[in-house]
Amino acid sequence: ADARALDLRSARARAFIRLLRERKTVVDPTLAIFESMFTQAQGQPDPGVAAVADHLPVQWQRGLKVAAMDLEGAKLATYRQSYQRMVELMVALHREGVTLVAGTDGLAGLGLHRELEVYVRGGIAPLEALRIATWNAACVAGASAERGRIARGYAADLVLIDGDPSLDITALRRASLVIQG
């Protein structure tokens, strides 16, 4: 099917979103991994790691310019439009009260940052993206009594950021200190 043709305002799409919400279905969009698959042209950097590519070993940097799928011309445009519709669907799910969690199949240590950046670029506020990655994850994992927020009695594993990710989600890439326990 062609995702770009999905009409998110259609009765069928709205009914599907309503069904997900009513059944309390949790959605992990993993949009960051699809971003490179559906939007990267051969020879262009993988958009998921482009922001940090110059910090990676040269051999990795070369590999980041090899797209997972061989897309060009009209085919690339179709896939990019389909990816954009996937982002719009994720925002619609969130707006309609479907629980999202932020996971990724991307590069460990980098994929989650990009996942949250995609959420924000799609229209979710940075502070809400942080809540999806922390509080929602703790609730879905059944750990909300001891994890997922900063409060007395909760696990005190913290990452201090150089900047304010509630205003600029890319600040998450500037961790300055990790405190465990």
C-alpha positions in Angstrom: 0.0 0.0 0.0 1.0 3.6 -0.6 1.2 5.3 2.8 1.1 8.8 1.2 -2.4 8.1 0.1 -3.7 7.6 3.6 -6.2 10.3 4.5 -5.9 10.8 8.2 -9.2 12.8 8.2 -11.2 9.9 6.6 -13.8 8.2 8.7 -11.9 4.9 8.4 -8.7 6.4 9.7 -10.4 8.2 12.5 -12.2 5.0 13.5 -8.9 3.1 13.5 -7.3 5.7 15.8 -10.4 5.7 18.1 -10.2 1.9 18.3 -6.5 2.0 19.3 -7.3 4.5 22.0 -10.4 2.6 23.3 -8.4 -0.7 23.5 -5.5 1.1 25.2 -3.1 0.0 22.5 0.4 1.3 23.0 2.3 2.3 19.9 6.0 2.4 19.5 6.4 4.2 16.1 10.2 3.6 15.6 10.1 6.5 13.1 13.9 7.1 13.2 14.7 3.8 11.6 12.1 4.3 8.8 13.5 7.8 8.2 16.7 6.5 6.8 15.0 3.7 4.9 12.4 5.9 3.3 14.1 9.3 2.9 17.8 8.7 2.3 19.2 8.9 -1.2 22.4 7.0 -2.1 25.5 9.1 -1.3 23.6 11.3 1.2 24.2 10.9 4.9 21.8 8.8 7.0 19.5 11.5 8.5 19.3 9.6 11.8 23.0 10.1 12.6 23.9 13.1 10.4 24.1 15.4 13.4 26.9 13.3 15.0 28.5 11.7 11.9 31.6 13.7 12.1 32.3 12.2 15.6 32.2 8.7 14.3 35.1 6.6 12.9 35.8 7.3 9.2 34.8 3.8 8.2 31.3 4.3 9.8 31.0 7.7 8.1 31.4 6.1 4.7 28.9 3.5 5.6 26.4 6.2 6.6 26.2 7.3 3.0 24.9 3.9 1.8 21.1 3.9 1.8 19.3 0.8 2.9 17.0 1.1 -0.1 17.9 2.2 -3.6 15.6 5.1 -4.1 15.9 7.8 -6.6 13.7 10.2 -8.6 9.9 9.8 -8.4 10.4 6.6 -6.2 12.4 8.6 -3.6 9.7 11.4 -3.7 7.0 8.8 -3.1 8.8 7.2 -0.2 9.6 10.6 1.4 5.9 11.6 1.1 4.9 8.2 2.7 7.4 8.7 5.5 5.9 12.2 6.1 2.4 10.6 6.4 3.8 8.1 8.9 5.0 11.1 11.0 1.6 12.7 10.7 -0.1 9.5 11.8 2.1 9.4 14.9 1.1 12.9 15.8 -2.5 12.2 15.2 -2.3 9.1 17.4 -0.8 11.2 20.2 -3.3 14.1 19.7 -6.2 11.6 20.0 -4.9 10.1 23.2 -3.2 6.9 22.0 -0.3 6.0 24.3 3.1 6.3 22.6 6.4 5.0 23.8 9.7 6.1 22.3 11.8 3.1 21.1 14.0 2.5 18.2 15.7 -0.1 16.2 18.5 2.3 15.4 22.0 2.7 16.6 22.3 2.2 20.3 23.0 5.5 22.1 21.9 7.6 19.1 18.6 6.2 17.9 16.5 7.4 20.8 17.8 10.9 20.4 16.7 11.0 16.8 13.4 9.4 17.6 12.5 12.2 19.9 13.7 14.8 17.4 11.4 13.3 14.8 8.5 13.6 17.3 9.2 17.2 17.9 9.8 18.0 14.2 6.4 16.3 13.6 4.6 18.7 16.0 4.9 17.2 19.5 6.2 19.7 22.1 9.7 18.8 23.4 8.5 18.4 27.0 5.8 16.0 25.8 8.4 14.0 23.8 10.4 13.7 27.0 7.3 12.5 28.9 6.7 9.9 26.2 10.3 8.6 26.6 10.2 8.5 30.4 6.9 8.5 32.1 5.0 6.6 29.3 7.8 4.0 29.1 7.7 3.5 32.9 3.9 3.1 32.9 3.9 0.7 30.0 6.7 -1.4 31.6 4.8 -1.5 34.9 7.5 0.4 36.7 5.8 3.7 37.3 5.9 3.3 41.1 9.7 3.7 41.1 10.7 5.1 37.7 9.8 7.6 35.1 9.9 10.9 37.0 12.0 12.8 39.4 10.4 12.5 42.8 11.1 11.3 46.4 11.3 7.5 46.4 11.9 7.1 42.7 15.1 5.6 41.2 17.6 8.4 41.0 19.2 7.7 37.7 19.7 11.0 36.0 21.4 12.4 32.9 22.3 16.1 33.2 22.1 17.9 29.9 24.0 21.0 28.8 20.9 22.9 27.7 17.2 22.6 28.2 15.7 19.7 26.2 12.2 20.9 27.2 12.8 23.8 24.8 15.3 22.3 22.4 15.2 18.5 22.1 18.6 18.4 20.4 20.1 19.3 23.7 19.8 15.6 24.6 22.9 15.1 22.5 24.9 17.1 25.0 24.9 15.0 28.1 27.4 16.4 30.6 26.9 14.0 33.6 25.3 10.7 34.4 24.2 10.0 38.0 23.2 6.4 38.8 21.5 5.4 42.0 
